[in-house]
């Protein structure tokens, strides 16, 4: 992901906000790392809003079907291994039955950070962040 204003990379920062009852909320913000322009004024975006936009973007972008299919096959194998370990060997799920876009949306909403990064690496084009909006270049 790159800054749409200066072309620098985008970095994530974790912030905590103290609550009145003594707890804390944790938020992740994405912003320009300002490596190419120290005065860049591109505003940050919260991770939850970024993911909402990525989910909408997935409806209209081209995904590297081969790379994304590899992710699905790996996940299905993991799921089948879990079912086997739990003694439910009645039926196995096949990767060709799964929808790549639905799986991509699932990963964005529920996946780990490395899984999300790997998925985003299979989008055809670069993700550009400008004025709290993302777009796909390429």
C-alpha positions as CSV (number, residue, x, y, z in Angstrom):
1,X,0.0,0.0,0.0
2,X,1.4,3.4,-0.9
3,X,0.5,7.0,-0.2
4,X,-1.5,8.6,-2.9
5,X,-0.1,12.1,-2.1
6,X,3.7,11.5,-2.0
7,X,4.3,7.9,-3.0
8,X,5.8,6.8,0.4
9,X,4.8,3.5,2.0
10,X,1.9,3.2,4.4
11,X,2.5,2.0,7.9
12,X,0.3,0.8,10.7
13,X,0.3,2.2,14.2
14,X,-1.5,0.8,17.2
15,X,-3.0,3.3,19.7
16,X,-4.7,2.8,23.0
17,X,-7.4,5.0,24.4
18,X,-8.1,4.8,28.1
19,X,-11.7,4.4,29.2
20,X,-13.3,5.9,32.2
21,X,-13.9,2.5,33.8
22,X,-10.2,1.7,33.7
23,X,-10.1,-0.4,30.6
24,X,-8.7,0.6,27.2
25,X,-9.7,0.3,23.6
26,X,-7.0,-0.5,21.0
27,X,-7.2,1.0,17.5
28,X,-5.0,0.5,14.5
29,X,-4.4,3.4,12.2
30,X,-2.7,3.4,8.8
31,X,-0.9,6.5,7.6
32,X,1.9,7.7,5.3
33,X,5.4,6.9,6.7
34,X,6.6,10.2,5.1
35,X,9.8,8.8,3.7
36,X,9.6,10.7,0.4
37,X,8.0,13.9,1.8
38,X,8.4,14.8,5.5
39,X,5.6,17.3,5.1
40,X,3.0,15.0,3.6
41,X,-0.5,15.8,4.8
42,X,-2.3,12.6,3.7
43,X,-4.6,11.8,6.7
44,X,-4.6,8.5,8.5
45,X,-7.4,5.9,8.3
46,X,-8.6,3.5,11.0
47,X,-8.2,-0.2,10.3
48,X,-11.9,-1.0,10.5
49,X,-12.7,1.7,7.9
50,X,-9.8,0.4,5.7
51,X,-11.2,-3.1,5.8
52,X,-14.7,-1.9,5.0
53,X,-13.3,-0.3,1.8
54,X,-11.2,-3.3,0.9
55,X,-14.3,-5.5,1.2
56,X,-16.2,-3.2,-1.2
57,X,-13.1,-3.1,-3.5
58,X,-13.0,-6.9,-3.7
59,X,-16.3,-6.8,-5.7
60,X,-14.7,-4.9,-8.5
61,X,-11.0,-6.0,-8.7
62,X,-9.2,-8.8,-10.4
63,X,-7.6,-11.3,-8.0
64,X,-4.7,-13.6,-8.9
65,X,-6.9,-16.7,-9.1
66,X,-3.9,-19.1,-8.9
67,X,-2.3,-17.4,-5.8
68,X,-5.6,-17.0,-4.0
69,X,-6.6,-20.6,-4.8
70,X,-3.4,-21.7,-3.1
71,X,-4.6,-19.9,0.1
72,X,-7.9,-21.6,-0.1
73,X,-6.4,-25.1,-0.6
74,X,-4.1,-24.5,2.4
75,X,-7.0,-23.5,4.6
76,X,-9.2,-26.4,3.4
77,X,-6.4,-28.9,4.2
78,X,-6.1,-27.3,7.7
79,X,-9.8,-27.6,8.2
80,X,-9.9,-31.2,7.1
81,X,-7.0,-32.0,9.4
82,X,-8.9,-30.5,12.3
83,X,-12.0,-32.5,11.4
84,X,-9.9,-35.7,11.1
85,X,-8.4,-35.0,14.5
86,X,-11.8,-34.6,16.0
87,X,-12.8,-38.0,14.6
88,X,-15.3,-36.7,12.0
89,X,-14.0,-38.4,8.9
90,X,-17.5,-38.6,7.2
91,X,-16.8,-36.2,4.4
92,X,-14.0,-33.9,3.3
93,X,-14.4,-30.4,1.8
94,X,-12.9,-29.8,-1.6
95,X,-11.2,-26.5,-2.5
96,X,-12.8,-26.3,-5.9
97,X,-16.2,-25.8,-4.2
98,X,-15.1,-22.6,-2.5
99,X,-15.7,-19.1,-3.9
100,X,-12.4,-17.1,-4.0
101,X,-14.1,-13.7,-3.4
102,X,-16.1,-15.0,-0.4
103,X,-13.0,-16.5,1.0
104,X,-11.1,-13.2,0.5
105,X,-13.8,-11.4,2.4
106,X,-13.7,-13.9,5.2
107,X,-10.0,-13.5,5.5
108,X,-10.2,-9.7,5.6
109,X,-12.8,-9.9,8.4
110,X,-11.5,-12.8,10.4
111,X,-7.9,-13.7,9.3
112,X,-4.7,-13.0,11.0
113,X,-2.4,-10.2,10.0
114,X,-0.1,-12.5,8.0
115,X,-3.1,-14.1,6.2
116,X,-4.5,-10.6,5.3
117,X,-1.1,-9.5,4.0
118,X,-0.7,-12.7,1.9
119,X,-4.2,-12.2,0.5
120,X,-3.6,-8.6,-0.4
121,X,-0.4,-9.6,-2.2
122,X,-2.6,-11.5,-4.7
123,X,-4.5,-8.4,-5.8
124,X,-3.5,-7.3,-9.3
125,X,-2.3,-3.7,-8.8
126,X,-1.1,-1.5,-5.9
127,X,-3.4,-0.2,-3.2
128,X,-3.3,3.6,-3.0
129,X,-4.4,5.4,0.1
130,X,-5.4,9.1,-0.4
131,X,-7.7,11.3,1.7
132,X,-8.9,8.3,3.7
133,X,-10.0,6.4,0.5
134,X,-8.3,3.5,-1.1
135,X,-8.1,2.7,-4.8
136,X,-6.3,0.0,-6.8
137,X,-3.7,1.2,-9.3
138,X,-2.8,-0.9,-12.3
